[in-house]
Amino acid sequence: MIPRAPAGPPDVLALPLAEARARLEAAGYVVEVSETRPPGRRVPQGALRVVRQLHEGGRVVLLVTHERYERPAPASAPVP
């Protein structure tokens, strides 16, 4: 019989951060969060979602980003 690998944390990829955190904490893991964003000035839109998860022992690090980013509106010229 082939030994089974120990079960890891629940897969929370693509879930909203709040739901991912709740699932992991309910499973007994300590959760750390790190946010990533695209370069340049962008306005975040939508919920934070998990794009990567790493675990070591009882700790899980979630890399999150907003669902989308938009360019900021150009500044309007002052009216004379």
C-alpha positions as CSV (number, residue, x, y, z in Angstrom):
1,M,0.0,0.0,0.0
2,I,1.3,3.5,-0.9
3,P,1.3,5.9,2.1
4,R,-0.9,8.9,1.6
5,A,0.6,12.3,1.8
6,P,-0.6,14.3,4.8
7,A,-3.6,16.5,4.0
8,G,-2.8,20.1,3.6
9,P,-5.0,23.2,4.1
10,P,-8.2,23.6,2.2
11,D,-7.7,25.0,-1.4
12,V,-9.0,28.6,-1.3
13,L,-7.6,29.9,-4.6
14,A,-9.9,32.4,-6.3
15,L,-12.1,32.8,-3.2
16,P,-12.8,36.2,-1.7
17,L,-10.4,36.9,1.2
18,A,-13.0,36.8,3.9
19,E,-14.3,33.4,2.9
20,A,-10.8,32.0,2.4
21,R,-9.7,33.3,5.8
22,A,-12.8,31.8,7.5
23,R,-12.3,28.4,5.9
24,L,-8.6,28.2,6.9
25,E,-9.1,29.4,10.4
26,A,-12.0,26.9,10.9
27,A,-9.5,24.2,9.8
28,G,-7.1,25.4,12.5
29,Y,-4.6,27.4,10.4
30,V,-3.0,30.8,11.2
31,V,-3.5,33.0,8.2
32,E,-1.2,35.8,7.0
33,V,-2.2,38.0,4.1
34,S,0.0,39.8,1.5
35,E,-1.5,42.0,-1.2
36,T,-0.1,42.4,-4.7
37,R,-1.1,45.0,-7.3
38,P,-0.1,45.9,-10.9
39,P,2.6,48.5,-11.5
40,G,1.7,52.1,-12.0
41,R,-1.3,54.1,-10.6
42,R,-4.4,52.0,-10.7
43,V,-7.7,52.3,-8.8
44,P,-8.6,49.0,-7.2
45,Q,-12.1,47.7,-7.9
46,G,-14.0,44.8,-6.4
47,A,-13.2,42.3,-3.7
48,L,-9.8,41.0,-2.7
49,R,-9.4,37.5,-4.0
50,V,-6.8,34.8,-3.3
51,V,-4.3,34.3,-6.2
52,R,-1.8,32.1,-4.4
53,Q,-1.5,30.2,-1.2
54,L,1.6,28.9,0.5
55,H,1.7,26.8,3.7
56,E,4.2,25.6,6.2
57,G,3.1,23.7,9.2
58,G,0.1,25.4,10.7
59,R,0.6,28.7,8.9
60,V,-0.9,29.8,5.6
61,V,0.2,32.9,3.6
62,L,-2.4,34.2,1.2
63,L,-1.4,36.4,-1.7
64,V,-4.4,38.5,-2.7
65,T,-5.3,41.1,-5.3
66,H,-8.4,43.1,-6.2
67,E,-10.7,41.6,-8.9
68,R,-9.8,44.4,-11.3
69,Y,-7.9,47.7,-11.5
70,E,-8.8,50.8,-13.5
71,R,-6.7,53.7,-14.6
72,P,-7.5,56.9,-12.7
73,A,-9.6,59.5,-14.5
74,P,-7.4,62.2,-16.0
75,A,-7.4,65.5,-14.0
76,S,-9.6,68.0,-15.7
77,A,-8.2,71.4,-16.6
78,P,-9.3,74.3,-14.5
79,V,-12.1,76.4,-16.1
80,P,-11.0,80.1,-16.6
